[in-house]
Amino acid sequence: MSLFTDGPIITIPTVAREVFDVTGAGDTVISVVTLALCAGASFEQACIISNIAAGRVVAEVGVVTLSPKELEAAINEK
């Protein structure tokens, strides 16, 4: 993922270990970025968190949701 700002481009590497299905990954990124920004995160923090969330959902088959506890666990693993 790349974040374009007035400064240098920030590149955030993927955190997906195994990819089984990318369905819904973009929706996950958009929703988690929005949630993180509304909670007061910076754009960089929001992108990092959403990248972790997307890495988690692509490890499942089909469209899946990520609970707050699952997202917290994924962040703590990182």
N, CA, C and O atoms as a CHARMM CRD file, in Angstrom:
* protein
*
  312
    1    1 MET  N      0.85300  -1.15700   0.00000 PROA 1      0.00000
    2    1 MET  CA     0.00000   0.00000   0.00000 PROA 1      0.00000
    3    1 MET  C      0.90600   1.22800   0.00000 PROA 1      0.00000
    4    1 MET  O      1.94100   1.24400   0.66600 PROA 1      0.00000
    5    2 SER  N      0.51600   2.24500  -0.74100 PROA 2      0.00000
    6    2 SER  CA     1.27500   3.49000  -0.77200 PROA 2      0.00000
    7    2 SER  C      0.38500   4.64100  -0.37000 PROA 2      0.00000
    8    2 SER  O     -0.76500   4.73200  -0.80100 PROA 2      0.00000
    9    3 LEU  N      0.91700   5.51700   0.45600 PROA 3      0.00000
   10    3 LEU  CA     0.20500   6.70700   0.90500 PROA 3      0.00000
   11    3 LEU  C      0.90500   7.91100   0.29800 PROA 3      0.00000
   12    3 LEU  O      2.08800   8.14700   0.54100 PROA 3      0.00000
   13    4 PHE  N      0.15700   8.66700  -0.49300 PROA 4      0.00000
   14    4 PHE  CA     0.69800   9.85300  -1.14500 PROA 4      0.00000
   15    4 PHE  C      0.27900  11.08100  -0.35100 PROA 4      0.00000
   16    4 PHE  O     -0.91100  11.32000  -0.14500 PROA 4      0.00000
   17    5 THR  N      1.25900  11.85500   0.09300 PROA 5      0.00000
   18    5 THR  CA     1.00800  13.08000   0.85100 PROA 5      0.00000
   19    5 THR  C      1.79900  14.20800   0.19900 PROA 5      0.00000
   20    5 THR  O      2.36800  14.04000  -0.88000 PROA 5      0.00000
   21    6 ASP  N      1.82700  15.36100   0.86700 PROA 6      0.00000
   22    6 ASP  CA     2.64300  16.46900   0.36600 PROA 6      0.00000
   23    6 ASP  C      4.13300  16.15300   0.50300 PROA 6      0.00000
   24    6 ASP  O      4.96400  16.73800  -0.19300 PROA 6      0.00000
   25    7 GLY  N      4.45900  15.23800   1.39000 PROA 7      0.00000
   26    7 GLY  CA     5.84600  14.84700   1.61000 PROA 7      0.00000
   27    7 GLY  C      6.19000  13.62200   0.78800 PROA 7      0.00000
   28    7 GLY  O      5.62000  13.39400  -0.27900 PROA 7      0.00000
   29    8 PRO  N      7.11500  12.84500   1.28800 PROA 8      0.00000
   30    8 PRO  CA     7.51900  11.64300   0.55000 PROA 8      0.00000
   31    8 PRO  C      6.40900  10.58800   0.53300 PROA 8      0.00000
   32    8 PRO  O      5.55100  10.55300   1.41600 PROA 8      0.00000
   33    9 ILE  N      6.44500   9.75000  -0.47000 PROA 9      0.00000
   34    9 ILE  CA     5.48900   8.64000  -0.57100 PROA 9      0.00000
   35    9 ILE  C      5.83100   7.62600   0.51700 PROA 9      0.00000
   36    9 ILE  O      6.98800   7.23800   0.68000 PROA 9      0.00000
   37   10 ILE  N      4.81000   7.20400   1.25600 PROA 10     0.00000
   38   10 ILE  CA     5.00500   6.21600   2.31600 PROA 10     0.00000
   39   10 ILE  C      4.52600   4.87400   1.78900 PROA 10     0.00000
   40   10 ILE  O      3.36400   4.73000   1.40800 PROA 10     0.00000
   41   11 THR  N      5.41700   3.89600   1.76600 PROA 11     0.00000
   42   11 THR  CA     5.06800   2.55900   1.28800 PROA 11     0.00000
   43   11 THR  C      4.94400   1.63600   2.48500 PROA 11     0.00000
   44   11 THR  O      5.84900   1.53600   3.31300 PROA 11     0.00000
   45   12 ILE  N      3.80200   0.96100   2.56000 PROA 12     0.00000
   46   12 ILE  CA     3.51400   0.04300   3.66000 PROA 12     0.00000
   47   12 ILE  C      3.47800  -1.36100   3.06800 PROA 12     0.00000
   48   12 ILE  O      2.60400  -1.66500   2.25600 PROA 12     0.00000
   49   13 PRO  N      4.41400  -2.21700   3.46200 PROA 13     0.00000
   50   13 PRO  CA     4.45300  -3.57100   2.88800 PROA 13     0.00000
   51   13 PRO  C      3.26700  -4.41200   3.34000 PROA 13     0.00000
   52   13 PRO  O      2.68100  -4.16600   4.39400 PROA 13     0.00000
   53   14 THR  N      2.92800  -5.39500   2.53700 PROA 14     0.00000
   54   14 THR  CA     1.82300  -6.28300   2.86400 PROA 14     0.00000
   55   14 THR  C      2.14200  -7.10300   4.10400 PROA 14     0.00000
   56   14 THR  O      3.30200  -7.37300   4.41400 PROA 14     0.00000
   57   15 VAL  N      1.08300  -7.49200   4.80300 PROA 15     0.00000
   58   15 VAL  CA     1.26000  -8.34200   5.98000 PROA 15     0.00000
   59   15 VAL  C      0.57600  -9.69200   5.79400 PROA 15     0.00000
   60   15 VAL  O      0.56100 -10.51800   6.70800 PROA 15     0.00000
   61   16 ALA  N      0.01200  -9.91300   4.61100 PROA 16     0.00000
   62   16 ALA  CA    -0.67000 -11.18400   4.35200 PROA 16     0.00000
   63   16 ALA  C      0.35000 -12.30900   4.30900 PROA 16     0.00000
   64   16 ALA  O      1.37400 -12.19900   3.63400 PROA 16     0.00000
   65   17 ARG  N      0.07500 -13.37800   5.01800 PROA 17     0.00000
   66   17 ARG  CA     0.96400 -14.53800   5.01000 PROA 17     0.00000
   67   17 ARG  C      0.54600 -15.51200   3.92500 PROA 17     0.00000
   68   17 ARG  O      1.36500 -15.95300   3.11900 PROA 17     0.00000
   69   18 GLU  N     -0.72400 -15.83800   3.91300 PROA 18     0.00000
   70   18 GLU  CA    -1.26900 -16.71900   2.89200 PROA 18     0.00000
   71   18 GLU  C     -2.51300 -16.05700   2.32500 PROA 18     0.00000
   72   18 GLU  O     -3.35300 -15.56400   3.07700 PROA 18     0.00000
   73   19 VAL  N     -2.63500 -16.04100   1.01200 PROA 19     0.00000
   74   19 VAL  CA    -3.78300 -15.42100   0.37600 PROA 19     0.00000
   75   19 VAL  C     -4.64500 -16.51700  -0.23300 PROA 19     0.00000
   76   19 VAL  O     -4.20400 -17.27900  -1.09400 PROA 19     0.00000
   77   20 PHE  N     -5.90000 -16.57500   0.24300 PROA 20     0.00000
   78   20 PHE  CA    -6.84300 -17.55900  -0.27700 PROA 20     0.00000
   79   20 PHE  C     -7.92200 -16.91100  -1.13100 PROA 20     0.00000
   80   20 PHE  O     -8.40600 -17.52200  -2.08300 PROA 20     0.00000
   81   21 ASP  N     -8.30500 -15.67900  -0.80300 PROA 21     0.00000
   82   21 ASP  CA    -9.38800 -15.01800  -1.53100 PROA 21     0.00000
   83   21 ASP  C     -9.30600 -13.52700  -1.24300 PROA 21     0.00000
   84   21 ASP  O     -9.37400 -13.11300  -0.08600 PROA 21     0.00000
   85   22 VAL  N     -9.16100 -12.71900  -2.29000 PROA 22     0.00000
   86   22 VAL  CA    -9.04000 -11.27100  -2.08500 PROA 22     0.00000
   87   22 VAL  C    -10.38300 -10.55200  -2.08500 PROA 22     0.00000
   88   22 VAL  O    -10.43400  -9.32700  -1.97800 PROA 22     0.00000
   89   23 THR  N    -11.46700 -11.30800  -2.20400 PROA 23     0.00000
   90   23 THR  CA   -12.79500 -10.69900  -2.20000 PROA 23     0.00000
   91   23 THR  C    -13.00900  -9.92800  -0.89500 PROA 23     0.00000
   92   23 THR  O    -12.86500 -10.48600   0.19300 PROA 23     0.00000
   93   24 GLY  N    -13.34700  -8.66600  -1.01000 PROA 24     0.00000
   94   24 GLY  CA   -13.64500  -7.85100   0.16500 PROA 24     0.00000
   95   24 GLY  C    -12.45400  -7.14900   0.77500 PROA 24     0.00000
   96   24 GLY  O    -12.61600  -6.37900   1.72200 PROA 24     0.00000
   97   25 ALA  N    -11.25800  -7.39200   0.25800 PROA 25     0.00000
   98   25 ALA  CA   -10.07100  -6.75400   0.84600 PROA 25     0.00000
   99   25 ALA  C    -10.12700  -5.23700   0.71400 PROA 25     0.00000
  100   25 ALA  O     -9.79700  -4.51800   1.65700 PROA 25     0.00000
  101   26 GLY  N    -10.54000  -4.75200  -0.44000 PROA 26     0.00000
  102   26 GLY  CA   -10.64500  -3.30000  -0.63800 PROA 26     0.00000
  103   26 GLY  C    -11.69300  -2.67600   0.25500 PROA 26     0.00000
  104   26 GLY  O    -11.48800  -1.58900   0.79400 PROA 26     0.00000
  105   27 ASP  N    -12.81500  -3.35700   0.41500 PROA 27     0.00000
  106   27 ASP  CA   -13.86200  -2.86200   1.31800 PROA 27     0.00000
  107   27 ASP  C    -13.34700  -2.79600   2.74800 PROA 27     0.00000
  108   27 ASP  O    -13.65700  -1.86300   3.48900 PROA 27     0.00000
  109   28 THR  N    -12.56200  -3.79000   3.12400 PROA 28     0.00000
  110   28 THR  CA   -11.97700  -3.80900   4.46900 PROA 28     0.00000
  111   28 THR  C    -11.04000  -2.62700   4.65200 PROA 28     0.00000
  112   28 THR  O    -11.08100  -1.95300   5.68100 PROA 28     0.00000
  113   29 VAL  N    -10.20300  -2.37300   3.66500 PROA 29     0.00000
  114   29 VAL  CA    -9.26600  -1.24600   3.74600 PROA 29     0.00000
  115   29 VAL  C    -10.02600   0.06900   3.90300 PROA 29     0.00000
  116   29 VAL  O     -9.70300   0.87100   4.77900 PROA 29     0.00000
  117   30 ILE  N    -11.01700   0.28900   3.07300 PROA 30     0.00000
  118   30 ILE  CA   -11.76000   1.55500   3.11900 PROA 30     0.00000
  119   30 ILE  C    -12.45800   1.73200   4.46400 PROA 30     0.00000
  120   30 ILE  O    -12.41200   2.81100   5.05500 PROA 30     0.00000
  121   31 SER  N    -13.10200   0.67600   4.94300 PROA 31     0.00000
  122   31 SER  CA   -13.84200   0.80000   6.20200 PROA 31     0.00000
  123   31 SER  C    -12.91200   0.97600   7.39400 PROA 31     0.00000
  124   31 SER  O    -13.21000   1.76400   8.29200 PROA 31     0.00000
  125   32 VAL  N    -11.79600   0.26500   7.42200 PROA 32     0.00000
  126   32 VAL  CA   -10.87700   0.38000   8.55200 PROA 32     0.00000
  127   32 VAL  C    -10.13100   1.70900   8.51500 PROA 32     0.00000
  128   32 VAL  O     -9.88900   2.29900   9.56900 PROA 32     0.00000
  129   33 VAL  N     -9.76100   2.19300   7.33900 PROA 33     0.00000
  130   33 VAL  CA    -9.14200   3.52000   7.24200 PROA 33     0.00000
  131   33 VAL  C    -10.10000   4.57200   7.78200 PROA 33     0.00000
  132   33 VAL  O     -9.70200   5.43200   8.56800 PROA 33     0.00000
  133   34 THR  N    -11.34700   4.50900   7.36900 PROA 34     0.00000
  134   34 THR  CA   -12.34900   5.47500   7.82100 PROA 34     0.00000
  135   34 THR  C    -12.53100   5.41800   9.33400 PROA 34     0.00000
  136   34 THR  O    -12.54500   6.45200  10.00300 PROA 34     0.00000
  137   35 LEU  N    -12.67000   4.21900   9.86300 PROA 35     0.00000
  138   35 LEU  CA   -12.83700   4.04200  11.31100 PROA 35     0.00000
  139   35 LEU  C    -11.62900   4.59200  12.06500 PROA 35     0.00000
  140   35 LEU  O    -11.78300   5.30600  13.05600 PROA 35     0.00000
  141   36 ALA  N    -10.43000   4.25900  11.59400 PROA 36     0.00000
  142   36 ALA  CA    -9.21700   4.71700  12.27000 PROA 36     0.00000
  143   36 ALA  C     -9.09700   6.24200  12.23600 PROA 36     0.00000
  144   36 ALA  O     -8.73600   6.85900  13.23800 PROA 36     0.00000
  145   37 LEU  N     -9.39600   6.84700  11.08800 PROA 37     0.00000
  146   37 LEU  CA    -9.34300   8.30900  10.99400 PROA 37     0.00000
  147   37 LEU  C    -10.36400   8.95900  11.91800 PROA 37     0.00000
  148   37 LEU  O    -10.06200   9.95700  12.57200 PROA 37     0.00000
  149   38 CYS  N    -11.56300   8.40500  11.97500 PROA 38     0.00000
  150   38 CYS  CA   -12.59900   8.94000  12.86800 PROA 38     0.00000
  151   38 CYS  C    -12.20000   8.80200  14.33300 PROA 38     0.00000
  152   38 CYS  O    -12.62500   9.59100  15.17700 PROA 38     0.00000
  153   39 ALA  N    -11.38400   7.79600  14.63000 PROA 39     0.00000
  154   39 ALA  CA   -10.92100   7.57200  16.00100 PROA 39     0.00000
  155   39 ALA  C     -9.69900   8.42700  16.34700 PROA 39     0.00000
  156   39 ALA  O     -9.21400   8.40000  17.47800 PROA 39     0.00000
  157   40 GLY  N     -9.20700   9.18400  15.36500 PROA 40     0.00000
  158   40 GLY  CA    -8.10500  10.09800  15.63700 PROA 40     0.00000
  159   40 GLY  C     -6.74300   9.66300  15.13400 PROA 40     0.00000
  160   40 GLY  O     -5.74700  10.32900  15.41500 PROA 40     0.00000
  161   41 ALA  N     -6.67100   8.57000  14.40400 PROA 41     0.00000
  162   41 ALA  CA    -5.39000   8.11200  13.86100 PROA 41     0.00000
  163   41 ALA  C     -4.93200   9.04300  12.74100 PROA 41     0.00000
  164   41 ALA  O     -5.74200   9.70700  12.09500 PROA 41     0.00000
  165   42 SER  N     -3.64000   9.07700  12.53000 PROA 42     0.00000
  166   42 SER  CA    -3.09600   9.81000  11.38200 PROA 42     0.00000
  167   42 SER  C     -3.36700   8.98100  10.12500 PROA 42     0.00000
  168   42 SER  O     -3.75800   7.81700  10.21600 PROA 42     0.00000
  169   43 PHE  N     -3.15800   9.58200   8.96100 PROA 43     0.00000
  170   43 PHE  CA    -3.34500   8.83200   7.72500 PROA 43     0.00000
  171   43 PHE  C     -2.39100   7.64100   7.66500 PROA 43     0.00000
  172   43 PHE  O     -2.77900   6.55500   7.23500 PROA 43     0.00000
  173   44 GLU  N     -1.15100   7.84200   8.09500 PROA 44     0.00000
  174   44 GLU  CA    -0.19600   6.73400   8.06900 PROA 44     0.00000
  175   44 GLU  C     -0.63300   5.61100   9.02000 PROA 44     0.00000
  176   44 GLU  O     -0.60100   4.43700   8.65100 PROA 44     0.00000
  177   45 GLN  N     -1.03800   5.97000  10.23100 PROA 45     0.00000
  178   45 GLN  CA    -1.50700   4.95700  11.18600 PROA 45     0.00000
  179   45 GLN  C     -2.72500   4.22500  10.64400 PROA 45     0.00000
  180   45 GLN  O     -2.82000   3.00300  10.76100 PROA 45     0.00000
  181   46 ALA  N     -3.65700   4.96500  10.04900 PROA 46     0.00000
  182   46 ALA  CA    -4.87300   4.36400   9.50200 PROA 46     0.00000
  183   46 ALA  C     -4.53800   3.38400   8.37600 PROA 46     0.00000
  184   46 ALA  O     -5.15500   2.32400   8.26800 PROA 46     0.00000
  185   47 CYS  N     -3.57300   3.73500   7.54900 PROA 47     0.00000
  186   47 CYS  CA    -3.17600   2.83900   6.45300 PROA 47     0.00000
  187   47 CYS  C     -2.50200   1.58400   6.98800 PROA 47     0.00000
  188   47 CYS  O     -2.73300   0.48800   6.47700 PROA 47     0.00000
  189   48 ILE  N     -1.67900   1.73400   8.00200 PROA 48     0.00000
  190   48 ILE  CA    -1.01500   0.57100   8.58800 PROA 48     0.00000
  191   48 ILE  C     -2.05100  -0.37600   9.19200 PROA 48     0.00000
  192   48 ILE  O     -1.99200  -1.58600   8.97200 PROA 48     0.00000
  193   49 ILE  N     -2.99000   0.16700   9.94300 PROA 49     0.00000
  194   49 ILE  CA    -4.02900  -0.66100  10.57800 PROA 49     0.00000
  195   49 ILE  C     -4.89600  -1.34100   9.52200 PROA 49     0.00000
  196   49 ILE  O     -5.20900  -2.52500   9.64400 PROA 49     0.00000
  197   50 SER  N     -5.28400  -0.60100   8.49300 PROA 50     0.00000
  198   50 SER  CA    -6.13900  -1.19200   7.46500 PROA 50     0.00000
  199   50 SER  C     -5.40900  -2.24000   6.64700 PROA 50     0.00000
  200   50 SER  O     -6.02200  -3.20000   6.18000 PROA 50     0.00000
  201   51 ASN  N     -4.11200  -2.06900   6.46900 PROA 51     0.00000
  202   51 ASN  CA    -3.30700  -3.06000   5.76300 PROA 51     0.00000
  203   51 ASN  C     -3.24100  -4.35900   6.56800 PROA 51     0.00000
  204   51 ASN  O     -3.29600  -5.45000   6.00100 PROA 51     0.00000
  205   52 ILE  N     -3.12500  -4.23700   7.86500 PROA 52     0.00000
  206   52 ILE  CA    -3.14000  -5.41500   8.73700 PROA 52     0.00000
  207   52 ILE  C     -4.49400  -6.11400   8.64200 PROA 52     0.00000
  208   52 ILE  O     -4.55900  -7.33900   8.54500 PROA 52     0.00000
  209   53 ALA  N     -5.57000  -5.33500   8.66900 PROA 53     0.00000
  210   53 ALA  CA    -6.91500  -5.90900   8.57300 PROA 53     0.00000
  211   53 ALA  C     -7.11500  -6.63100   7.24600 PROA 53     0.00000
  212   53 ALA  O     -7.65500  -7.73600   7.21800 PROA 53     0.00000
  213   54 ALA  N     -6.68800  -6.02000   6.15600 PROA 54     0.00000
  214   54 ALA  CA    -6.84100  -6.64700   4.84200 PROA 54     0.00000
  215   54 ALA  C     -6.01700  -7.92900   4.75400 PROA 54     0.00000
  216   54 ALA  O     -6.45900  -8.91800   4.16900 PROA 54     0.00000
  217   55 GLY  N     -4.82800  -7.90900   5.33100 PROA 55     0.00000
  218   55 GLY  CA    -3.99900  -9.10700   5.33800 PROA 55     0.00000
  219   55 GLY  C     -4.67000 -10.26200   6.05400 PROA 55     0.00000
  220   55 GLY  O     -4.45600 -11.42900   5.72300 PROA 55     0.00000
  221   56 ARG  N     -5.47800  -9.92200   7.03300 PROA 56     0.00000
  222   56 ARG  CA    -6.18800 -10.95700   7.78900 PROA 56     0.00000
  223   56 ARG  C     -7.37000 -11.51900   6.99900 PROA 56     0.00000
  224   56 ARG  O     -7.58400 -12.73200   7.00200 PROA 56     0.00000
  225   57 VAL  N     -8.14200 -10.66300   6.32400 PROA 57     0.00000
  226   57 VAL  CA    -9.33700 -11.16200   5.62900 PROA 57     0.00000
  227   57 VAL  C     -9.00000 -11.94100   4.36500 PROA 57     0.00000
  228   57 VAL  O     -9.76800 -12.81900   3.97000 PROA 57     0.00000
  229   58 VAL  N     -7.87800 -11.64700   3.72200 PROA 58     0.00000
  230   58 VAL  CA    -7.53500 -12.40300   2.51900 PROA 58     0.00000
  231   58 VAL  C     -7.05700 -13.81700   2.84200 PROA 58     0.00000
  232   58 VAL  O     -6.91600 -14.65200   1.94800 PROA 58     0.00000
  233   59 ALA  N     -6.81300 -14.07500   4.10900 PROA 59     0.00000
  234   59 ALA  CA    -6.38600 -15.41400   4.53000 PROA 59     0.00000
  235   59 ALA  C     -7.57400 -16.36300   4.66800 PROA 59     0.00000
  236   59 ALA  O     -7.39200 -17.54500   4.96100 PROA 59     0.00000
  237   60 GLU  N     -8.78500 -15.85600   4.46000 PROA 60     0.00000
  238   60 GLU  CA   -10.00500 -16.65900   4.54900 PROA 60     0.00000
  239   60 GLU  C    -10.60700 -16.82100   3.15400 PROA 60     0.00000
  240   60 GLU  O    -10.31800 -16.03800   2.24900 PROA 60     0.00000
  241   61 VAL  N    -11.43500 -17.82800   2.99300 PROA 61     0.00000
  242   61 VAL  CA   -12.11700 -18.04300   1.71800 PROA 61     0.00000
  243   61 VAL  C    -13.46700 -17.34700   1.77000 PROA 61     0.00000
  244   61 VAL  O    -14.22100 -17.51500   2.72800 PROA 61     0.00000
  245   62 GLY  N    -13.77000 -16.56600   0.74200 PROA 62     0.00000
  246   62 GLY  CA   -15.05100 -15.86700   0.67000 PROA 62     0.00000
  247   62 GLY  C    -14.99500 -14.52800   1.38600 PROA 62     0.00000
  248   62 GLY  O    -13.95100 -14.10600   1.88300 PROA 62     0.00000
  249   63 VAL  N    -16.13600 -13.88000   1.42200 PROA 63     0.00000
  250   63 VAL  CA   -16.24200 -12.58600   2.08500 PROA 63     0.00000
  251   63 VAL  C    -16.38200 -12.82700   3.57900 PROA 63     0.00000
  252   63 VAL  O    -17.29200 -13.52900   4.01900 PROA 63     0.00000
  253   64 VAL  N    -15.48700 -12.24900   4.35200 PROA 64     0.00000
  254   64 VAL  CA   -15.52300 -12.42500   5.80100 PROA 64     0.00000
  255   64 VAL  C    -15.46900 -11.07000   6.48300 PROA 64     0.00000
  256   64 VAL  O    -15.05700 -10.07300   5.89100 PROA 64     0.00000
  257   65 THR  N    -15.89000 -11.05400   7.73000 PROA 65     0.00000
  258   65 THR  CA   -15.77300  -9.84500   8.54100 PROA 65     0.00000
  259   65 THR  C    -14.65400 -10.04500   9.55300 PROA 65     0.00000
  260   65 THR  O    -14.22200 -11.16800   9.81500 PROA 65     0.00000
  261   66 LEU  N    -14.20700  -8.95900  10.10200 PROA 66     0.00000
  262   66 LEU  CA   -13.14300  -8.98200  11.08700 PROA 66     0.00000
  263   66 LEU  C    -13.67100  -8.29600  12.34000 PROA 66     0.00000
  264   66 LEU  O    -14.00600  -7.11200  12.31100 PROA 66     0.00000
  265   67 SER  N    -13.74200  -9.03200  13.42400 PROA 67     0.00000
  266   67 SER  CA   -14.24900  -8.45500  14.67200 PROA 67     0.00000
  267   67 SER  C    -13.19300  -7.52900  15.27200 PROA 67     0.00000
  268   67 SER  O    -12.01300  -7.62700  14.93600 PROA 67     0.00000
  269   68 PRO  N    -13.61800  -6.63300  16.15500 PROA 68     0.00000
  270   68 PRO  CA   -12.63900  -5.77300  16.82500 PROA 68     0.00000
  271   68 PRO  C    -11.56200  -6.58600  17.55600 PROA 68     0.00000
  272   68 PRO  O    -10.39200  -6.20400  17.54600 PROA 68     0.00000
  273   69 LYS  N    -11.94100  -7.68900  18.18400 PROA 69     0.00000
  274   69 LYS  CA   -10.96100  -8.51900  18.88800 PROA 69     0.00000
  275   69 LYS  C     -9.97700  -9.15200  17.91400 PROA 69     0.00000
  276   69 LYS  O     -8.78500  -9.24000  18.20800 PROA 69     0.00000
  277   70 GLU  N    -10.46600  -9.59500  16.75500 PROA 70     0.00000
  278   70 GLU  CA    -9.58100 -10.18700  15.73900 PROA 70     0.00000
  279   70 GLU  C     -8.60800  -9.14500  15.20700 PROA 70     0.00000
  280   70 GLU  O     -7.42900  -9.43700  15.00400 PROA 70     0.00000
  281   71 LEU  N     -9.09800  -7.92700  14.98200 PROA 71     0.00000
  282   71 LEU  CA    -8.22700  -6.85900  14.49900 PROA 71     0.00000
  283   71 LEU  C     -7.17900  -6.51400  15.56200 PROA 71     0.00000
  284   71 LEU  O     -6.00500  -6.32600  15.24300 PROA 71     0.00000
  285   72 GLU  N     -7.59700  -6.43300  16.79200 PROA 72     0.00000
  286   72 GLU  CA    -6.65500  -6.14400  17.88400 PROA 72     0.00000
  287   72 GLU  C     -5.57700  -7.22100  17.96300 PROA 72     0.00000
  288   72 GLU  O     -4.39600  -6.91300  18.12100 PROA 72     0.00000
  289   73 ALA  N     -5.99000  -8.48700  17.85200 PROA 73     0.00000
  290   73 ALA  CA    -5.02300  -9.58900  17.89000 PROA 73     0.00000
  291   73 ALA  C     -4.04200  -9.49600  16.72400 PROA 73     0.00000
  292   73 ALA  O     -2.84300  -9.71900  16.89400 PROA 73     0.00000
  293   74 ALA  N     -4.55400  -9.16600  15.54400 PROA 74     0.00000
  294   74 ALA  CA    -3.68900  -9.05100  14.35900 PROA 74     0.00000
  295   74 ALA  C     -2.68700  -7.89600  14.53200 PROA 74     0.00000
  296   74 ALA  O     -1.52600  -8.01500  14.14300 PROA 74     0.00000
  297   75 ILE  N     -3.13800  -6.80200  15.10700 PROA 75     0.00000
  298   75 ILE  CA    -2.25000  -5.66600  15.33700 PROA 75     0.00000
  299   75 ILE  C     -1.18100  -6.04200  16.35300 PROA 75     0.00000
  300   75 ILE  O     -0.01100  -5.69700  16.18800 PROA 75     0.00000
  301   76 ASN  N     -1.58200  -6.74800  17.39900 PROA 76     0.00000
  302   76 ASN  CA    -0.62700  -7.14500  18.43400 PROA 76     0.00000
  303   76 ASN  C      0.39100  -8.15900  17.94000 PROA 76     0.00000
  304   76 ASN  O      1.50100  -8.22600  18.46800 PROA 76     0.00000
  305   77 GLU  N      0.02400  -8.96000  16.92100 PROA 77     0.00000
  306   77 GLU  CA     0.97400  -9.89600  16.32800 PROA 77     0.00000
  307   77 GLU  C      2.06500  -9.16800  15.57700 PROA 77     0.00000
  308   77 GLU  O      3.20200  -9.63500  15.51500 PROA 77     0.00000
  309   78 LYS  N      1.72500  -8.03200  15.00800 PROA 78     0.00000
  310   78 LYS  CA     2.64000  -7.24900  14.18700 PROA 78     0.00000
  311   78 LYS  C      3.64200  -6.61900  15.05800 PROA 78     0.00000
  312   78 LYS  O      4.52100  -5.90600  14.57300 PROA 78     0.00000
